Amino acid sequence: MTVRQAHINDLDNILQVVEQARQMMRETGNMTQWSNGYPSAQTILDDIQSGHGFVIAHDGRTVGYFHFSHGQSPEPTYSVIKNGQWLNDKPYGVIHRLASGRSVKGIAKAAFDYAFSAIDTIRVDTHRDNLPMQNFLKKNGFAYCGIIYVNDGTPRDAFHKTIST
């Protein structure tokens, strides 16, 4: 698998992967995350235009997508965390909108490996019903840190991991 920056001409393939991810969420009992058209084509275009949209490809096909940022301003929704605390105050990267298609395993690992190649501290949040993502994070050494609230006011479970370089 390869990770590369997404381009505007990737949009249709990304939207197909996002829809597959949404379907898998519903099949695993996550009925409310990524509802009401989120993430929209405009959200993905904004990611791409800002340089934060990434495609995961396998055998020339788009099999995954994620938003990754680091080195910018801190994530605004991470400034307040309830029922816990972040592991440290080091500069961090953030992954959002991680979407995996149905055809290939290892999408999340590829995305996080890419992120950790850029920065040694990652914070991430996920919906409480997104058990596959929570299991991945716990299995891969992320610590549960508490609850944050996203822009629409809904809670998300917050995770954090720092690796030594």
C-alpha positions as CSV (number, residue, x, y, z in Angstrom):
1,M,0.0,0.0,0.0
2,T,1.1,3.5,-0.7
3,V,0.0,6.8,0.9
4,R,0.0,10.0,-1.1
5,Q,-1.6,13.4,-1.1
6,A,-5.0,13.4,-2.6
7,H,-5.8,15.4,-5.7
8,I,-9.0,16.8,-7.0
9,N,-9.3,14.1,-9.6
10,D,-9.3,11.5,-6.8
11,L,-12.6,12.9,-5.4
12,D,-15.0,10.4,-7.0
13,N,-12.9,7.4,-5.8
14,I,-12.6,9.0,-2.3
15,L,-16.4,9.4,-2.1
16,Q,-16.9,5.8,-3.0
17,V,-14.5,4.7,-0.2
18,V,-16.3,7.1,2.2
19,E,-19.6,5.5,1.3
20,Q,-18.2,2.0,1.8
21,A,-16.9,3.1,5.3
22,R,-20.3,4.5,6.2
23,Q,-22.0,1.2,5.2
24,M,-19.5,-0.7,7.3
25,M,-20.2,1.6,10.3
26,R,-23.9,0.8,10.0
27,E,-23.3,-2.9,9.8
28,T,-21.2,-2.8,13.0
29,G,-23.9,-0.9,14.9
30,N,-22.6,2.6,14.5
31,M,-25.8,4.2,13.2
32,T,-25.2,7.9,13.8
33,Q,-21.5,8.7,12.9
34,W,-21.1,10.2,9.4
35,S,-24.8,10.9,9.0
36,N,-26.5,13.8,7.3
37,G,-24.1,13.8,4.4
38,Y,-20.9,14.1,6.4
39,P,-18.2,14.1,5.2
40,S,-19.5,15.9,2.1
41,A,-17.7,16.3,-1.2
42,Q,-17.0,19.9,-0.2
43,T,-15.4,18.7,3.1
44,I,-13.1,16.4,1.1
45,L,-12.3,19.1,-1.4
46,D,-11.4,21.4,1.4
47,D,-9.1,18.7,2.8
48,I,-7.5,18.3,-0.6
49,Q,-7.1,22.0,-1.3
50,S,-5.5,22.6,2.1
51,G,-3.0,19.8,1.5
52,H,-4.4,17.6,4.3
53,G,-6.3,15.0,2.3
54,F,-4.5,11.7,1.7
55,V,-5.3,8.6,-0.4
56,I,-4.2,5.1,0.4
57,A,-3.7,3.1,-2.8
58,H,-3.3,-0.6,-3.4
59,D,-2.6,-2.0,-6.9
60,G,-3.4,1.4,-8.4
61,R,-6.9,1.6,-6.7
62,T,-8.0,4.0,-4.0
63,V,-8.8,1.8,-1.0
64,G,-8.6,4.4,1.8
65,Y,-8.7,8.1,2.7
66,F,-7.8,10.3,5.7
67,H,-7.3,13.9,6.7
68,F,-3.9,14.5,8.4
69,S,-2.6,17.7,9.8
70,H,0.3,18.6,12.1
71,G,2.4,21.6,12.8
72,Q,-0.5,24.0,12.5
73,S,-2.6,25.5,15.3
74,P,-3.8,23.0,17.8
75,E,-7.1,21.2,17.0
76,P,-9.8,23.6,18.5
77,T,-12.1,20.8,19.6
78,Y,-9.2,19.3,21.6
79,S,-8.7,22.3,23.8
80,V,-11.2,21.0,26.4
81,I,-11.2,17.4,27.4
82,K,-13.7,16.0,30.0
83,N,-13.2,13.1,32.3
84,G,-9.5,12.8,31.7
85,Q,-6.5,14.6,30.2
86,W,-4.1,14.3,27.3
87,L,-0.9,12.4,27.9
88,N,1.3,15.5,27.3
89,D,1.4,18.9,25.8
90,K,3.8,18.1,23.0
91,P,3.0,19.3,19.4
92,Y,0.8,16.7,17.8
93,G,-0.7,15.5,14.6
94,V,-4.4,14.7,14.1
95,I,-6.1,12.2,11.9
96,H,-9.8,12.8,10.9
97,R,-12.1,11.2,8.4
98,L,-10.3,7.9,8.2
99,A,-12.2,5.8,5.7
100,S,-11.6,2.3,4.6
101,G,-13.0,0.5,1.6
102,R,-14.1,-3.1,1.7
103,S,-11.3,-4.5,-0.5
104,V,-8.1,-4.3,1.6
105,K,-7.2,-4.7,5.3
106,G,-4.6,-2.5,7.0
107,I,-5.9,0.9,6.0
108,A,-5.8,2.4,9.5
109,K,-2.3,1.0,10.1
110,A,-1.1,2.6,6.8
111,A,-2.6,5.9,7.8
112,F,-1.2,6.0,11.3
113,D,2.2,4.7,10.1
114,Y,2.3,7.6,7.7
115,A,1.3,10.1,10.4
116,F,3.9,8.8,12.8
117,S,6.6,9.2,10.1
118,A,5.9,12.9,10.2
119,I,5.4,13.5,13.9
120,D,5.9,11.4,17.1
121,T,2.6,12.4,18.8
122,I,-0.9,11.7,17.5
123,R,-4.2,12.6,18.9
124,V,-7.4,11.2,17.5
125,D,-11.1,11.0,18.4
126,T,-13.8,8.6,17.4
127,H,-17.5,8.1,17.9
128,R,-18.4,5.9,21.0
129,D,-20.1,3.5,18.7
130,N,-17.1,3.1,16.3
131,L,-15.9,-0.1,18.0
132,P,-13.6,-1.2,15.1
133,M,-11.7,2.1,15.4
134,Q,-11.6,2.0,19.2
135,N,-10.3,-1.6,19.0
136,F,-7.6,-0.6,16.5
137,L,-6.5,2.3,18.6
138,K,-6.2,0.3,21.8
139,K,-4.5,-2.6,20.1
140,N,-1.9,-0.2,18.7
141,G,-1.0,1.5,21.9
142,F,-3.2,4.5,22.0
143,A,-4.4,5.6,25.4
144,Y,-8.0,6.6,26.1
145,C,-7.8,10.1,27.5
146,G,-11.4,11.3,27.9
147,I,-14.2,12.9,26.0
148,I,-14.0,15.9,23.6
149,Y,-16.9,17.6,21.8
150,V,-16.8,18.2,18.1
151,N,-18.2,21.3,16.4
152,D,-21.8,20.1,16.3
153,G,-21.6,19.5,20.1
154,T,-21.6,15.7,20.1
155,P,-19.1,13.8,22.2
156,R,-16.2,11.8,20.9
157,D,-13.8,9.4,22.7
158,A,-10.3,10.9,22.6
159,F,-7.1,8.9,22.2
160,H,-3.4,9.8,22.3
161,K,-0.1,8.1,21.5
162,T,3.5,9.3,21.6
163,I,6.3,7.3,20.2
164,S,10.0,7.8,21.0
165,T,12.1,8.7,17.9
